[in-house]
Amino acid sequence: RMKDAIVTHGGIEAVVDGRRVTAFPDVEQLLALDVDELTGLIGNATKAERVAGAVAGFAALDPDHLRPAPTDVVRDALLALPGIGPWSASFLLIRGRGRMEDVAACGRR
């Protein structure tokens, strides 16, 4: 529900194969949401603060450093972000970066 609320509020709309779809907002769009807006969308102030912190931390990462970096280095950088645990780090590696190698290792610390 939280993801759907964020997508509905600020997602990127496109037409694919004649069907209207909405993608998750990009980092810049998420950074534009303040904690009060996120709280209204998510319905939980603590989670909204964690999302805002994780987005800000993610935006501060250097993609030119992480893109060629080994999966362990990228995973550790993600795990250092507030609110990002093993599951979220694995999800970001797979869906956000297409890193399928070493997926089993993503959950381990």
DAKAGI-V713345 format. One record per residue. N is the residue number from 1. RES is the residue in one small letter. PSI is psi in whole degrees, -180 to 180 (none if undefined). NEAR is the number of other ideal C-beta (glycine too) atoms within 10 Angstrom. D_FIRST is the distance of its C-alpha to the first C-alpha in Angstrom with 2 decimals. Layout:
# DAKAGI-V713345
n:N res:RES psi:PSI near:NEAR d_first:D_FIRST
n:N res:RES psi:PSI near:NEAR d_first:D_FIRST
This chain:
# DAKAGI-V713345
n:1 res:r psi:-39 near:8 d_first:0.00
n:2 res:m psi:-48 near:14 d_first:3.80
n:3 res:k psi:-44 near:11 d_first:5.51
n:4 res:d psi:-39 near:11 d_first:5.06
n:5 res:a psi:-41 near:14 d_first:6.11
n:6 res:i psi:-43 near:20 d_first:8.69
n:7 res:v psi:-46 near:17 d_first:9.81
n:8 res:t psi:-39 near:10 d_first:10.34
n:9 res:h psi:-43 near:14 d_first:12.14
n:10 res:g psi:19 near:17 d_first:14.31
n:11 res:g psi:164 near:17 d_first:14.16
n:12 res:i psi:120 near:12 d_first:17.51
n:13 res:e psi:144 near:9 d_first:18.43
n:14 res:a psi:162 near:10 d_first:21.04
n:15 res:v psi:122 near:8 d_first:22.80
n:16 res:v psi:122 near:8 d_first:23.26
n:17 res:d psi:42 near:5 d_first:25.71
n:18 res:g psi:2 near:5 d_first:25.56
n:19 res:r psi:134 near:7 d_first:21.80
n:20 res:r psi:127 near:8 d_first:19.62
n:21 res:v psi:156 near:12 d_first:16.85
n:22 res:t psi:125 near:13 d_first:14.71
n:23 res:a psi:159 near:11 d_first:14.77
n:24 res:f psi:142 near:14 d_first:12.98
n:25 res:p psi:150 near:18 d_first:15.09
n:26 res:d psi:176 near:11 d_first:18.18
n:27 res:v psi:-42 near:12 d_first:19.35
n:28 res:e psi:-40 near:9 d_first:21.41
n:29 res:q psi:-39 near:15 d_first:18.67
n:30 res:l psi:-37 near:19 d_first:16.53
n:31 res:l psi:-28 near:14 d_first:19.78
n:32 res:a psi:-17 near:11 d_first:20.28
n:33 res:l psi:126 near:20 d_first:17.35
n:34 res:d psi:172 near:11 d_first:18.79
n:35 res:v psi:-36 near:14 d_first:17.38
n:36 res:d psi:-43 near:10 d_first:17.40
n:37 res:e psi:-46 near:15 d_first:15.34
n:38 res:l psi:-40 near:24 d_first:12.77
n:39 res:t psi:-43 near:18 d_first:12.92
n:40 res:g psi:-37 near:14 d_first:12.39
n:41 res:l psi:-44 near:21 d_first:9.25
n:42 res:i psi:-34 near:20 d_first:7.83
n:43 res:g psi:14 near:12 d_first:9.81
n:44 res:n psi:116 near:13 d_first:11.89
n:45 res:a psi:-40 near:13 d_first:15.08
n:46 res:t psi:-46 near:10 d_first:15.90
n:47 res:k psi:-38 near:14 d_first:12.81
n:48 res:a psi:-41 near:21 d_first:13.32
n:49 res:e psi:-39 near:16 d_first:16.93
n:50 res:r psi:-42 near:17 d_first:16.32
n:51 res:v psi:-47 near:22 d_first:14.25
n:52 res:a psi:-42 near:20 d_first:17.08
n:53 res:g psi:-42 near:15 d_first:19.69
n:54 res:a psi:-42 near:18 d_first:18.50
n:55 res:v psi:-46 near:22 d_first:18.36
n:56 res:a psi:-43 near:14 d_first:21.78
n:57 res:g psi:-42 near:16 d_first:23.19
n:58 res:f psi:-42 near:18 d_first:22.10
n:59 res:a psi:-28 near:11 d_first:23.65
n:60 res:a psi:-14 near:8 d_first:26.80
n:61 res:l psi:145 near:15 d_first:27.33
n:62 res:d psi:106 near:9 d_first:30.16
n:63 res:p psi:-29 near:9 d_first:29.15
n:64 res:d psi:-25 near:8 d_first:32.88
n:65 res:h psi:-43 near:11 d_first:33.35
n:66 res:l psi:-33 near:14 d_first:30.34
n:67 res:r psi:-48 near:9 d_first:30.52
n:68 res:p psi:-4 near:9 d_first:33.81
n:69 res:a psi:152 near:14 d_first:33.29
n:70 res:p psi:153 near:12 d_first:33.22
n:71 res:t psi:-40 near:16 d_first:29.89
n:72 res:d psi:-40 near:12 d_first:30.76
n:73 res:v psi:-44 near:12 d_first:31.26
n:74 res:v psi:-45 near:23 d_first:27.95
n:75 res:r psi:-45 near:24 d_first:26.12
n:76 res:d psi:-38 near:13 d_first:27.97
n:77 res:a psi:-41 near:18 d_first:27.12
n:78 res:l psi:-43 near:25 d_first:23.37
n:79 res:l psi:-22 near:14 d_first:23.72
n:80 res:a psi:-13 near:11 d_first:25.60
n:81 res:l psi:146 near:20 d_first:22.64
n:82 res:p psi:132 near:13 d_first:21.03
n:83 res:g psi:1 near:15 d_first:17.92
n:84 res:i psi:118 near:20 d_first:18.60
n:85 res:g psi:-171 near:12 d_first:19.70
n:86 res:p psi:-43 near:14 d_first:21.13
n:87 res:w psi:-47 near:10 d_first:18.02
n:88 res:s psi:-40 near:15 d_first:16.60
n:89 res:a psi:-43 near:21 d_first:20.18
n:90 res:s psi:-44 near:18 d_first:20.62
n:91 res:f psi:-46 near:13 d_first:17.51
n:92 res:l psi:-39 near:19 d_first:18.82
n:93 res:l psi:-42 near:21 d_first:22.30
n:94 res:i psi:-56 near:13 d_first:21.53
n:95 res:r psi:-38 near:10 d_first:19.04
n:96 res:g psi:-28 near:12 d_first:20.08
n:97 res:r psi:-3 near:14 d_first:23.75
n:98 res:g psi:24 near:8 d_first:24.59
n:99 res:r psi:93 near:17 d_first:26.27
n:100 res:m psi:-21 near:9 d_first:26.75
n:101 res:e psi:146 near:10 d_first:29.90
n:102 res:d psi:27 near:14 d_first:29.87
n:103 res:v psi:-40 near:12 d_first:26.27
n:104 res:a psi:-30 near:8 d_first:27.43
n:105 res:a psi:-14 near:13 d_first:28.70
n:106 res:c psi:-34 near:23 d_first:25.46
n:107 res:g psi:-15 near:12 d_first:24.39
n:108 res:r psi:151 near:9 d_first:27.88
n:109 res:r psi:none near:10 d_first:29.20
